[in-house]
Amino acid sequence: FQRQPGEDDAQIIQQYILAVFYYATSGDGWTNASGWQGSETKCTWDYVVCSDGVVTELKPVNNNLVGSIPREIGSLGSLQHLAFGEGENSSISLFRNQLLGRIPTELGQLDSLETLVLSGNQLSGVIPTEVGQLDNLGFLYLHGNQLTGGIDAGICNLGLSKLWADCTVCEDDATPDNCCSFCVE
């Protein structure tokens, strides 16, 4: 990295986290990685949206990501929209990827997060209860993965506008009634 004029330590840390994301998801194999790992500021990179130099959105679309979601992503405290799967609106989603492993519990640290799209990948394991700490979350898309177990009551109590998940997750005995707004076969 090269420190850009006016960048403080917090902005350098954000750039580091994005670099970790790039390498954890095989960035060299992405369909489009314009600006990533170059000398340009992170706010000019494809799929990164900033407000006043702070990353607020990370939403690659159909970009051949392969690998796991790094836990460091939970330190992007100003992130409002994080899309790694297909949701209702393809303009805010990344589908046809091969993200593997578990959903990091650290996503529960993203206090500003409003939209989380993880659908259409190969994520496995249970949905972390920490997602229930995302008080600003309005849209959660989890379908098209290999998730197990139900949806924690803390997530259901968020009052989400939309929660899409696989029917096996929505209909699990641990999931409170009427929690999923749509179950996907």
C-alpha positions in Angstrom: 0.0 0.0 0.0 0.9 3.6 -0.4 -0.5 6.1 2.0 -2.5 8.6 0.0 -2.4 12.3 0.9 -4.8 12.9 3.8 -5.3 9.3 4.7 -5.3 8.5 8.4 -4.6 5.2 10.2 -8.2 4.2 10.1 -8.3 4.5 6.3 -5.1 2.5 6.0 -6.7 -0.2 8.2 -9.7 -0.3 5.9 -7.5 -0.7 2.9 -5.7 -3.6 4.6 -9.0 -5.3 5.4 -10.0 -5.0 1.7 -6.7 -6.5 0.8 -7.3 -9.4 3.1 -10.7 -9.8 1.5 -9.1 -9.8 -2.0 -6.7 -12.5 -1.2 -9.1 -14.6 0.9 -11.5 -14.7 -2.1 -8.8 -15.4 -4.8 -8.8 -11.9 -6.1 -6.3 -12.8 -8.8 -9.0 -14.9 -10.4 -11.8 -12.4 -10.2 -13.6 -11.5 -13.4 -13.0 -7.8 -12.7 -10.5 -6.4 -10.1 -10.1 -2.9 -11.5 -8.1 -0.8 -9.1 -7.7 -3.5 -6.5 -4.1 -3.7 -5.2 -3.0 -0.8 -7.3 -1.8 2.6 -6.1 -5.3 4.2 -6.4 -7.3 4.9 -3.3 -9.7 2.1 -2.2 -12.7 4.4 -3.0 -11.9 4.1 -6.7 -11.8 0.3 -6.7 -14.6 -1.6 -8.4 -17.4 -2.8 -6.0 -16.3 -0.4 -3.2 -18.4 2.6 -2.3 -17.1 5.2 0.1 -18.5 8.3 1.9 -15.9 10.9 2.9 -13.2 8.3 2.4 -14.8 5.7 4.6 -16.0 2.3 3.1 -19.8 2.1 3.4 -20.5 -0.6 0.8 -18.8 -3.7 -0.5 -20.9 -5.3 -3.2 -19.1 -7.2 -6.0 -21.5 -8.5 -8.6 -21.0 -11.9 -10.4 -17.2 -11.7 -10.0 -16.0 -15.3 -9.5 -15.1 -15.0 -5.8 -13.7 -18.3 -4.5 -12.7 -18.8 -0.9 -14.0 -17.8 2.5 -15.2 -14.5 3.9 -12.4 -13.3 6.2 -13.3 -12.4 9.8 -11.4 -9.1 9.4 -14.4 -7.9 7.4 -16.2 -7.4 10.7 -13.8 -4.5 11.4 -15.3 -2.3 8.6 -17.5 -0.5 11.2 -19.1 1.9 8.8 -20.2 -0.8 6.3 -23.9 -0.5 5.5 -24.3 -2.9 2.6 -22.4 -6.1 2.2 -23.5 -8.3 -0.7 -21.9 -11.7 -1.6 -25.0 -13.5 -3.0 -28.1 -13.1 -5.0 -30.9 -11.1 -3.5 -34.0 -9.6 -4.8 -32.2 -6.8 -6.6 -29.2 -8.0 -8.6 -27.7 -4.5 -8.6 -26.8 -5.0 -4.9 -25.7 -8.6 -5.0 -22.9 -10.9 -5.9 -24.2 -14.2 -7.2 -22.7 -17.3 -8.8 -19.7 -17.3 -6.5 -18.1 -20.1 -4.5 -17.6 -18.6 -1.1 -17.0 -21.5 1.3 -16.9 -22.1 5.0 -18.9 -20.6 7.9 -20.4 -17.1 8.1 -17.9 -15.3 10.3 -19.3 -14.3 13.8 -17.4 -11.0 13.4 -20.1 -9.8 11.0 -22.1 -9.1 14.2 -19.7 -6.2 14.8 -20.9 -4.3 11.7 -23.2 -1.9 13.6 -24.1 0.2 10.6 -25.0 -2.8 8.4 -28.4 -2.4 6.7 -28.2 -5.1 4.0 -26.4 -8.5 4.1 -26.6 -10.7 1.0 -24.8 -14.1 1.4 -27.0 -16.2 -0.9 -26.0 -18.3 -3.9 -22.7 -19.5 -2.4 -21.5 -22.7 -0.7 -21.5 -21.4 2.9 -22.1 -24.0 5.6 -22.7 -24.4 9.3 -25.1 -22.5 11.4 -26.1 -18.9 11.1 -24.2 -17.0 13.8 -26.3 -15.7 16.6 -24.2 -12.5 16.4 -26.2 -11.5 13.3 -28.9 -10.8 15.8 -26.9 -7.8 17.1 -27.2 -5.9 13.8 -29.9 -3.5 14.9 -29.8 -1.5 11.6 -30.2 -4.6 9.5 -33.3 -4.6 7.3 -32.5 -7.1 4.5 -30.9 -10.5 5.0 -30.6 -13.0 2.2 -29.2 -16.4 3.1 -30.7 -18.8 0.5 -28.8 -21.1 -1.9 -26.2 -22.2 0.6 -25.6 -25.3 2.8 -26.6 -23.8 6.1 -27.9 -25.9 8.9 -30.0 -25.4 11.9 -32.7 -22.7 12.3 -32.6 -19.0 12.6 -31.9 -17.6 16.1 -34.7 -15.7 17.8 -32.4 -12.7 18.1 -32.3 -12.5 14.3 -36.0 -12.9 14.0 -36.5 -10.1 16.6 -34.6 -7.6 14.4 -37.9 -6.8 12.6 -36.3 -7.4 9.2 -38.1 -6.1 6.1 -36.9 -9.2 4.2 -35.4 -12.5 5.4 -34.9 -15.1 2.6 -33.4 -18.5 3.5 -33.6 -22.0 2.3 -36.8 -23.8 3.5 -34.8 -26.3 5.5 -33.5 -23.4 7.6 -36.9 -21.5 7.8 -38.8 -24.6 8.7 -36.3 -25.8 11.3 -37.9 -26.4 14.8 -35.5 -23.8 16.2 -36.8 -21.0 13.9 -39.7 -18.9 15.4 -42.9 -18.8 13.4 -43.2 -16.2 10.7 -39.5 -15.3 10.9 -38.7 -15.9 7.2 -40.4 -13.6 4.7 -39.6 -16.1 1.9 -38.3 -19.7 1.9 -36.5 -20.9 -1.1 -36.8 -24.6 -2.2 
